Amino acid sequence: MVAFAELLADLQAETRVVEDMLTGLSHATWDAPTPAPGWAIRDQVSHLAYFDEAATRAAVDPDRFRAVEAKQVSRNPAFADEVAQRHRGLPPAELSTWFRDARRRLVDTASGLDPKLRVPWYGPEMSLASSITARLMETWAHGQDIADALGVERTPTARLRHIAHLGVRTFGFAFGRHGKPVPADPVRVDLSSPDGATWTWGPPRARDIVSGPALDFCLVVTQRRHVADTALKISGPVAAEWMSIAQAFAGPPGPGRAPGEFARKEKTVR
């Protein structure tokens, strides 16, 4: 179990990666399209800022969040697109400040609360620690969209373990979101970390197995890459179906990425 202070530090580190990519961008580049259909870099940033504020509200006033905000996504699957559209006119400097301030308030608020505190969200209720893990996952995933738009490749870190763990834990959630029964057969996940360690989940003798680079697994469960464009090895029908619908984020199923959309090629390391 990762200490809560360490988790918050990892969230802040992932935040700095995004901020570094945004530093010095021209106004026109903020409008550059990302792989998310209809979303520019600016929309990725407003999305992170808006839902950081939502996560803070969920932690400090859960009853109001349940009564008012948690229903928005279920009632309107296009809610995230509406958030992007609503804030599209903000200048880049304001977007940067909003993201920085919203993230700081979230971290400051969370650091003073019990990590086991149950908080609502747009999907299943979760612990505050899981909520922070989800914010880290979102930061990394939307950061990937920004990196793809800029044509840069981020250096993978051990922080991917948080995202991989969330990807494993949302196994049943992903099937449920697609109206499918949760398979009874377990899946073994065997990943190689950026530093060469091995991260594993699931029973060793499971017939269904997902193995390969942790980076690729995280890209698939956040729907930033189609599994066909990764080095993951899939064994068994349950594992194969899971990787086709994996979803570590709340809300309705996303369109993901098409096979062949991202060929493996050299990019600028940043």
KOLVO-239518 format. One line per 4 residues: number of its first residue (from 1); their letters; for each residue x, y, z of C-alpha. Coordinates in nm, 4 decimals, decimal comma. Layout:
N
NUM	A	X Y Z  ...
! end
This chain:
270
1	MVAF	0,0000 0,0000 0,0000  0,1449 0,3348 -0,1051  0,1505 0,5976 0,1704  -0,0995 0,8762 0,1059
5	AELL	0,1701 1,1446 0,1233  0,3657 0,9568 -0,1434  0,0553 0,9327 -0,3619  -0,0004 1,3081 -0,3339
9	ADLQ	0,3655 1,3686 -0,4190  0,3286 1,1486 -0,7266  0,0218 1,3468 -0,8320  0,2203 1,6678 -0,8002
13	AETR	0,5057 1,5188 -1,0018  0,2659 1,4183 -1,2795  0,1220 1,7694 -1,2672  0,4663 1,9172 -1,3290
17	VVED	0,5081 1,6992 -1,6385  0,1947 1,8534 -1,7881  0,2934 2,2050 -1,6838  0,6368 2,1615 -1,8411
21	MLTG	0,4780 2,0601 -2,1723  0,2564 2,3691 -2,1638  0,5343 2,6128 -2,0790  0,6236 2,8391 -2,3679
25	LSHA	0,3530 2,7184 -2,6058  0,2289 2,9778 -2,8514  -0,1344 3,0829 -2,8417  -0,1896 2,8986 -3,1694
29	TWDA	-0,0424 2,5777 -3,0300  -0,2957 2,5782 -2,7464  -0,5528 2,5373 -3,0229  -0,3694 2,2427 -3,1803
33	PTPA	-0,5907 1,9336 -3,2144  -0,5287 1,6319 -2,9939  -0,6230 1,2690 -3,0673  -0,9475 1,3178 -2,8722
37	PGWA	-1,2031 1,4070 -3,1430  -1,2877 1,7770 -3,1343  -1,0537 1,8556 -2,8468  -0,7566 2,0911 -2,8632
41	IRDQ	-0,4771 2,1163 -2,6076  -0,6730 2,3904 -2,4306  -0,9668 2,1520 -2,3822  -0,7447 1,8925 -2,2180
45	VSHL	-0,6298 2,1532 -1,9657  -0,9767 2,2896 -1,8881  -1,0979 1,9317 -1,8415  -0,8308 1,8636 -1,5810
49	AYFD	-0,8959 2,1908 -1,3989  -1,2736 2,1513 -1,3943  -1,2696 1,7979 -1,2608  -0,9990 1,8803 -1,0061
53	EAAT	-1,2422 2,1346 -0,8647  -1,5176 1,8733 -0,8778  -1,2991 1,6256 -0,6866  -1,2384 1,8875 -0,4181
57	RAAV	-1,6112 1,9559 -0,3889  -1,6827 1,5837 -0,3644  -1,4409 1,5565 -0,0725  -1,5599 1,8582 0,1262
61	DPDR	-1,9356 1,8469 0,0513  -2,0211 1,4904 -0,0556  -2,3952 1,5233 0,0068  -2,4306 1,8171 -0,2300
65	FRAV	-2,2103 1,6470 -0,4865  -2,4311 1,3367 -0,4790  -2,7483 1,5434 -0,5066  -2,6380 1,7783 -0,7821
69	EAKQ	-2,3171 1,6956 -0,9648  -2,2890 1,3171 -0,9680  -2,6005 1,2911 -1,1852  -2,4750 1,5191 -1,4613
73	VSRN	-2,2752 1,2603 -1,6530  -2,5421 0,9903 -1,6278  -2,8025 1,2351 -1,7568  -2,5784 1,3805 -2,0250
77	PAFA	-2,3094 1,1575 -2,1795  -2,1707 1,4642 -2,3600  -2,1107 1,6523 -2,0343  -1,7310 1,6472 -2,0690
81	DEVA	-1,7612 1,7961 -2,4183  -1,9882 2,0675 -2,2788  -1,7294 2,1518 -2,0138  -1,4676 2,1878 -2,2872
85	QRHR	-1,6941 2,4054 -2,5011  -1,7898 2,6258 -2,2058  -1,4283 2,7182 -2,1327  -1,2921 2,7307 -2,4860
89	GLPP	-1,2659 3,1095 -2,4873  -1,0303 3,1344 -2,1906  -0,6833 3,2686 -2,2748  -0,3953 3,0230 -2,2280
93	AELS	-0,2587 3,2152 -1,9294  -0,5931 3,1864 -1,7498  -0,6179 2,8169 -1,8295  -0,2699 2,7560 -1,6905
97	TWFR	-0,3510 2,9470 -1,3727  -0,6833 2,7682 -1,3326  -0,5226 2,4269 -1,3656  -0,2381 2,5137 -1,1282
101	DARR	-0,4691 2,6633 -0,8637  -0,7326 2,3891 -0,8885  -0,4667 2,1209 -0,8521  -0,3065 2,2969 -0,5556
105	RLVD	-0,6429 2,3286 -0,3781  -0,7156 1,9611 -0,4373  -0,3803 1,8508 -0,2959  -0,4055 2,0884 0,0012
109	TASG	-0,7585 1,9711 0,0791  -0,6790 1,6024 0,0443  -0,3670 1,6258 0,2588  -0,5817 1,7283 0,5560
113	LDPK	-0,8358 1,4461 0,5229  -0,8447 1,0747 0,5984  -0,7401 0,8827 0,2842  -1,0062 0,6229 0,3716
117	LRVP	-1,2832 0,8847 0,3540  -1,5555 0,7716 0,1132  -1,6236 1,0255 -0,1597  -1,8780 1,0254 -0,4430
121	WYGP	-1,7915 1,0614 -0,8085  -1,9530 1,0330 -1,1517  -1,8984 0,6578 -1,1345  -1,8792 0,4348 -0,8273
125	EMSL	-1,8119 0,5890 -0,4863  -1,4505 0,5449 -0,3768  -1,2011 0,6243 -0,1043  -1,0238 0,9594 -0,1095
129	ASSI	-0,7009 0,7734 -0,1861  -0,8663 0,6153 -0,4900  -0,9985 0,9560 -0,5933  -0,6462 1,0975 -0,5882
133	TARL	-0,5232 0,7949 -0,7829  -0,7934 0,8651 -1,0399  -0,6810 1,2274 -1,0673  -0,3253 1,1052 -1,1264
137	METW	-0,4524 0,8692 -1,3947  -0,6500 1,1495 -1,5596  -0,3501 1,3808 -1,5486  -0,1298 1,1207 -1,7122
141	AHGQ	-0,3919 1,0246 -1,9732  -0,4791 1,3796 -2,0777  -0,1097 1,4584 -2,0613  -0,0660 1,1816 -2,3186
145	DIAD	-0,3129 1,3580 -2,5464  -0,1116 1,6780 -2,5110  0,2142 1,4932 -2,5750  0,0674 1,3321 -2,8865
149	ALGV	-0,0474 1,6715 -3,0126  0,3015 1,8140 -2,9607  0,4769 1,5085 -3,1041  0,6800 1,4412 -2,7907
153	ERTP	0,7373 1,1256 -2,5913  0,7364 1,1439 -2,2129  0,9769 0,9356 -2,0094  0,7837 0,6536 -1,8352
157	TARL	0,8190 0,6440 -1,4557  0,7251 0,4208 -1,1648  0,4137 0,6368 -1,1261  0,2611 0,4162 -1,3944
161	RHIA	0,1978 0,1598 -1,1199  -0,0874 0,3739 -0,9858  -0,2506 0,3784 -1,3279  -0,1941 0,0092 -1,3902
165	HLGV	-0,3443 -0,0752 -1,0512  -0,6504 0,1353 -1,1291  -0,6765 -0,0337 -1,4673  -0,6839 -0,3750 -1,2997
169	RTFG	-0,9339 -0,2660 -1,0358  -1,1760 -0,1359 -1,3000  -1,1981 -0,4760 -1,4717  -1,5592 -0,5321 -1,3644
173	FAFG	-1,6499 -0,1664 -1,4146  -1,5423 -0,1810 -1,7800  -1,7646 -0,4801 -1,8535  -2,0554 -0,3190 -1,6699
177	RHGK	-2,0195 0,0027 -1,8687  -2,0662 -0,1993 -2,1869  -2,3687 -0,3858 -2,0509  -2,1763 -0,7107 -2,0279
181	PVPA	-2,1706 -0,9577 -1,7375  -1,8472 -0,9589 -1,5418  -1,6564 -1,2770 -1,6341  -1,6011 -1,5293 -1,3578
185	DPVR	-1,2607 -1,6296 -1,4935  -0,9773 -1,4199 -1,3465  -0,7089 -1,2509 -1,5521  -0,3417 -1,2483 -1,4636
189	VDLS	-0,1644 -0,9197 -1,5377  0,2136 -0,9395 -1,5622  0,3844 -0,6121 -1,6501  0,7421 -0,4949 -1,6894
193	SPDG	0,7954 -0,1604 -1,5170  1,0074 0,1244 -1,6566  1,2917 0,0324 -1,4188  1,2849 -0,3373 -1,5082
197	ATWT	1,0830 -0,4635 -1,2122  0,7795 -0,6880 -1,2577  0,4328 -0,5810 -1,1449  0,1709 -0,8529 -1,1130
201	WGPP	-0,1975 -0,8839 -1,0327  -0,4250 -1,1876 -1,0324  -0,3691 -1,5577 -0,9657  -0,0461 -1,7037 -1,1092
205	RARD	-0,2285 -1,9976 -1,2689  -0,5009 -1,7988 -1,4420  -0,5626 -1,9122 -1,7993  -0,6259 -1,5595 -1,9204
209	IVSG	-0,3142 -1,3421 -1,9173  -0,2152 -0,9888 -2,0159  0,1595 -0,9300 -2,0193  0,4034 -0,6755 -2,1539
213	PALD	0,5249 -0,3208 -2,0877  0,3467 -0,1332 -1,8093  0,3405 0,1738 -2,0328  0,1433 -0,0090 -2,3001
217	FCLV	-0,1030 -0,1484 -2,0468  -0,1644 0,2005 -1,9095  -0,2136 0,3383 -2,2601  -0,4772 0,0725 -2,3285
221	VTQR	-0,6747 0,1001 -2,0027  -0,6915 0,4782 -2,0450  -0,7922 0,4280 -2,4106  -0,4956 0,6261 -2,5421
225	RHVA	-0,3816 0,3407 -2,7659  -0,5572 0,0512 -2,9336  -0,4230 -0,2762 -2,8012  -0,3177 -0,3720 -3,1553
229	DTAL	-0,0694 -0,0836 -3,1532  0,1075 -0,2048 -2,8391  0,3497 -0,4791 -2,7411  0,1029 -0,6395 -2,5003
233	KISG	0,0584 -1,0149 -2,5245  -0,2969 -1,1367 -2,4708  -0,3847 -1,4959 -2,3878  -0,7423 -1,6169 -2,3442
237	PVAA	-1,0861 -1,4894 -2,4485  -1,1586 -1,2987 -2,1264  -0,8291 -1,1117 -2,1427  -0,8875 -1,0317 -2,5099
241	EWMS	-1,2368 -0,8968 -2,4498  -1,1213 -0,6935 -2,1515  -0,8436 -0,5268 -2,3474  -1,0951 -0,4316 -2,6162
245	IAQA	-1,3170 -0,2432 -2,3671  -1,0838 -0,1565 -2,0761  -1,1703 0,1759 -1,9156  -0,9980 0,3137 -1,6074
249	FAGP	-1,1959 0,6396 -1,6082  -1,5504 0,7200 -1,4955  -1,8293 0,8166 -1,7304  -1,9654 0,6555 -2,0462
253	PGPG	-1,7438 0,4382 -2,2675  -1,5164 0,6439 -2,4875  -1,4365 0,5827 -2,8551  -1,0735 0,5084 -2,7724
257	RAPG	-0,8178 0,5010 -3,0516  -0,8407 0,3167 -3,3804  -0,5998 0,0324 -3,4603  -0,3082 0,1648 -3,6610
261	EFAR	-0,3667 0,5230 -3,5462  -0,0344 0,5251 -3,3631  0,2428 0,3385 -3,5394  0,5556 0,2860 -3,3326
265	KEKT	0,8024 0,5510 -3,4393  1,0730 0,7720 -3,2995  0,9576 1,0896 -3,1287  1,1314 1,3752 -2,9553
269	VR	1,1972 1,2859 -2,5910  1,0942 1,5667 -2,3607
! end
